Amino acid sequence: MKQAYTLTAVFAILISGSLWAGAQSTTTTTQVQGPKPGSSGAFTLHVDAEEVVLNCTVLDNKRELVNDLTKSNFKVFEDKALQTVLSLQHQDTPVSIGLLVDNSGSMSTKRAAVAAAALDLVKASNPQDETFVINFSDQAYLDEDFTSDLDKLQNGLSHLSQSGGTALYDTVVTASDKMERSATRPRKVLIVITDGDDNASKLTLDNAVHRVQDMQGPIIYSIGLLFGGDKSRHAKRDLQALSSETGGIAFFPDALKDVDSVAAEVARDIRNQYAIAYHSPQASIGGYHTVKVEAHASGHGRLTVYTRSGYRSKQASSGTAQKP
């Protein structure tokens, strides 16, 4: 049954102190354990209260993935201070994915191609991933809860209303809250597919970004179907901000026919991330901590690292500290 999310529910969020997605502060060793026989199938992450883990995607100057880097190729800065990298992992661990698909009237001619591309993205993902589908216009509807069943996901993606406005910011926060409450995989990703400006949210863009950061929320990948016009410039800026602040990448295909190839690129990026761990002397201190990661390797030219711009410590999440 279709489940409507309202802003009332968004403001009722209780933020827990668990951390994972683009940056998390948590313990001396980092371990991802698969589900035990007879268990509920949940993957668990064991980390330490002063260790920060960053999920990073590295691209070269041709926008190609770089998958052969070692720990010595990375530099991590927290609050502008160079940190010592403790470990580097580069493996395809399972992901909790939220597909957030614009269902407003302007999407009517695009939905078939978008649904097909989204389903292909899931097919190209780790078979142990779990995915939910939220279709949104001026409200967000959970049309399929977490599942690995392709038929169920296809059914969720086929639910159309194609009316109302676009409440993108509210939907992102609602989906992040769902991730916080019920995701079971070690990494968390939201994939937003939309064709225009937010014109129906009660939250602002800054509100949404800060709320996701406060929850130590998921990485956001954006696919903007913005094929020209003044309005597209504003929407492009918003999608770039949502992605860059959380460690994701925003994609803007030139035409509807390119959506499938972009979705395939998103699936590749998700499966080829580095997990960088470092010990932070600041992680136990309440406040917002900025993060920057650089990568340098001979033979690769200029490398760009995508990761979140910072994290809020557990103490700050439960206190009153604010991001500067």
C-alpha positions in Angstrom: 0.0 0.0 0.0 1.2 3.5 -0.9 2.4 5.3 2.2 2.4 9.1 2.3 5.1 11.0 4.2 4.3 14.4 5.5 6.5 17.2 6.9 5.0 16.5 10.3 6.8 13.2 10.3 10.0 14.9 9.1 10.1 17.3 12.1 9.5 14.3 14.4 12.9 12.9 13.6 14.8 11.6 16.6 18.5 11.7 15.6 20.6 8.8 16.8 24.3 8.8 17.2 25.1 6.0 14.7 27.4 7.1 11.8 28.0 5.7 8.4 27.5 6.8 4.8 29.9 9.5 3.7 31.7 10.2 7.0 31.3 8.8 10.4 33.1 9.1 13.6 33.2 6.0 15.6 36.5 3.1 17.0 40.0 1.7 16.6 39.2 -1.0 14.0 36.7 -1.0 11.2 35.0 -4.2 10.3 32.0 -5.0 8.1 30.5 -8.3 9.0 28.0 -10.2 6.8 24.8 -11.7 8.1 25.1 -14.8 10.3 23.2 -17.9 9.3 19.7 -17.7 10.7 20.0 -14.0 11.3 17.8 -11.2 9.9 20.3 -10.6 7.1 21.6 -7.4 8.6 25.2 -6.3 8.0 26.9 -4.7 11.0 29.7 -2.2 11.1 32.1 -2.1 14.1 34.1 1.0 14.5 35.6 3.1 17.3 34.4 6.4 18.8 37.4 8.4 17.5 37.8 6.9 14.1 36.3 8.6 11.1 35.5 6.6 7.9 35.0 8.4 4.6 33.5 6.8 1.5 35.2 8.3 -1.5 34.9 8.1 -5.3 38.0 9.1 -7.3 37.8 10.3 -11.0 40.6 11.3 -13.3 40.5 14.3 -15.7 38.5 12.2 -18.2 35.8 11.5 -15.6 36.9 7.9 -15.5 37.0 5.9 -12.2 40.4 5.3 -10.7 40.6 2.0 -8.9 44.3 1.3 -8.4 45.2 3.7 -5.6 46.8 2.8 -2.3 46.8 4.4 1.2 49.9 6.4 0.3 48.1 8.1 -2.6 45.6 9.9 -0.3 45.9 12.9 2.0 43.0 13.7 4.4 42.5 17.0 6.1 40.1 17.6 9.0 39.5 21.2 10.0 42.5 22.0 7.6 44.9 19.8 9.7 46.6 16.9 7.9 45.5 13.5 9.4 47.2 10.1 9.4 45.3 7.5 7.3 44.9 4.3 9.2 43.5 2.1 6.6 42.1 2.0 3.1 39.5 -0.5 1.8 38.3 -0.8 -1.8 35.7 -3.4 -2.1 32.1 -3.8 -3.2 30.2 -3.9 0.1 26.4 -4.0 0.1 24.5 -0.7 0.0 21.1 0.5 1.2 19.7 2.5 -1.7 16.8 4.9 -1.9 15.4 5.7 -5.3 13.6 9.1 -5.2 11.8 9.8 -8.4 10.0 13.0 -9.3 6.4 12.2 -10.0 5.2 15.8 -10.8 3.3 16.6 -14.0 6.3 17.7 -15.9 7.7 14.2 -15.7 4.8 12.6 -17.6 6.8 12.1 -20.8 10.0 11.0 -19.0 8.7 8.4 -16.5 9.0 5.3 -18.7 12.6 6.0 -19.6 13.4 6.9 -16.0 11.8 3.8 -14.5 13.7 1.6 -17.0 17.0 3.3 -16.2 16.4 3.0 -12.4 15.6 -0.7 -12.7 18.8 -1.2 -14.8 20.8 0.6 -12.1 19.5 -1.9 -9.5 20.3 -4.8 -11.8 23.9 -3.5 -12.1 24.3 -3.2 -8.3 25.5 -5.6 -5.7 22.9 -8.5 -5.5 23.0 -8.0 -1.7 21.9 -4.4 -1.9 18.5 -3.4 -0.5 16.4 -0.7 -2.3 13.3 1.3 -1.5 11.3 3.5 -3.9 9.8 6.9 -3.1 7.8 8.7 -5.7 7.3 12.4 -4.9 5.5 15.4 -6.1 4.3 17.9 -3.4 4.3 14.9 -1.0 6.6 11.8 -0.8 5.1 8.3 -1.2 6.8 5.1 -0.2 5.7 2.9 -3.1 8.1 0.1 -2.3 9.9 -0.6 1.0 13.4 -2.1 1.2 13.7 -5.1 -1.0 16.0 -6.9 -3.4 13.1 -8.2 -5.5 13.2 -6.6 -9.0 9.5 -7.3 -9.7 8.5 -5.4 -6.5 10.8 -2.5 -7.4 9.5 -2.4 -10.9 6.0 -2.2 -9.5 7.0 0.6 -7.2 8.5 2.6 -10.0 5.3 2.2 -12.1 3.1 4.1 -9.6 2.3 7.4 -11.3 0.3 10.4 -10.2 2.1 13.1 -12.3 0.4 16.0 -10.6 1.2 18.6 -8.0 4.5 20.4 -7.3 8.0 19.2 -6.5 8.9 18.9 -2.8 12.5 17.8 -3.4 14.1 19.1 -0.1 11.4 17.6 2.1 11.6 14.3 0.3 15.4 14.1 0.7 15.1 14.7 4.5 12.3 12.2 4.8 14.2 9.5 2.8 17.4 10.2 4.9 15.3 9.7 8.1 14.1 6.4 6.7 17.7 5.3 6.1 18.6 6.3 9.6 15.8 4.2 11.1 15.7 1.1 9.0 18.6 0.6 6.6 20.7 -2.5 7.3 23.6 -2.3 4.9 27.0 -0.8 5.7 26.7 2.0 3.1 23.7 4.3 2.4 22.9 6.1 -0.9 20.0 8.2 -2.2 19.6 8.6 -5.9 17.4 11.6 -6.8 15.9 11.8 -10.3 14.1 15.1 -11.1 13.5 17.5 -13.9 13.0 20.8 -12.2 13.0 23.3 -9.3 11.7 22.5 -5.9 8.5 24.5 -5.6 6.6 22.8 -2.8 8.9 22.1 0.1 8.6 23.7 3.5 12.3 23.2 4.1 14.9 25.2 2.3 18.0 23.8 0.5 20.2 24.7 3.4 17.7 23.2 5.9 17.8 19.9 4.0 21.6 19.8 3.7 22.1 20.5 7.4 19.4 18.0 8.4 21.1 15.2 6.4 24.5 16.2 7.9 23.0 16.1 11.4 21.8 12.6 10.8 25.2 11.6 9.4 23.0 10.8 6.4 23.4 9.0 3.1 25.5 10.0 0.1 23.2 11.7 -2.5 23.6 11.1 -6.2 21.5 13.4 -8.4 20.3 12.9 -12.0 18.9 16.2 -13.3 16.8 16.0 -16.4 17.4 19.7 -17.1 17.2 20.2 -20.9 17.6 24.0 -21.1 15.9 27.1 -19.8 16.5 29.6 -17.0 14.8 27.4 -14.4 17.3 24.6 -15.1 20.2 26.7 -13.8 18.6 27.1 -10.3 17.7 23.4 -10.2 21.2 22.4 -11.3 22.8 24.5 -8.5 20.5 22.8 -5.9 21.2 19.2 -7.1 25.0 20.0 -7.2 24.8 21.2 -3.6 22.9 18.2 -2.3 25.4 15.9 -3.9 28.6 17.7 -3.2 27.8 18.3 0.5 27.1 14.6 1.1 29.9 13.1 -1.0 27.9 12.2 -4.1 28.0 13.4 -7.7 25.4 15.2 -9.7 24.8 14.2 -13.3 23.0 16.1 -16.0 22.4 14.1 -19.2 22.0 16.0 -22.4 18.9 14.2 -23.5 16.4 11.6 -22.2 18.0 8.9 -24.2 21.2 9.3 -22.1 19.5 8.6 -18.8 20.2 4.9 -18.9 24.0 5.4 -19.5 24.1 7.9 -16.6 22.3 5.4 -14.3 24.9 2.8 -15.2 27.7 5.2 -14.3 26.0 5.8 -10.9 25.9 2.1 -10.3 29.6 1.8 -11.2 30.5 4.7 -8.9 28.7 3.2 -6.0 30.4 -0.2 -6.4 33.9 1.3 -6.7 34.2 3.5 -3.7 37.2 3.7 -1.3 36.7 3.6 2.4 39.3 5.7 4.2 39.7 5.5 7.9 41.7 7.9 10.1 41.9 8.6 13.9 40.5 12.1 14.7 41.5 13.9 17.9 38.4 16.1 17.3 35.8 13.4 16.8 34.8 13.3 20.5 34.5 17.1 20.6 31.0 18.5 19.8 30.9 20.6 16.7 30.9 20.4 12.9 34.3 19.3 11.4 35.2 20.0 7.8 36.9 17.3 5.8 38.9 17.4 2.5 40.5 14.5 0.7 43.2 14.7 -2.0 44.5 11.9 -4.2 47.8 12.0 -6.1 49.3 9.2 -8.2 51.9 9.2 -11.0 50.4 8.4 -14.4 46.9 9.6 -13.5 47.1 13.3 -14.0 44.8 15.4 -11.9 42.5 13.4 -9.6 39.2 14.5 -8.1 37.9 13.0 -4.9 34.2 13.0 -4.1 33.4 12.7 -0.4 31.3 14.6 2.1 32.4 18.1 3.1 32.4 17.3 6.8 30.6 15.6 9.7 29.0 16.5 12.9 30.3 14.6 16.0 28.0 12.5 18.0 28.0 14.9 20.9 27.0 17.8 18.6 24.1 15.7 17.1 22.5 15.5 20.6 23.5 19.0 21.7 23.1 22.5 20.5 26.3 23.1 18.5 25.7 24.5 15.0 27.6 24.4 11.8 29.4 27.7 11.3 
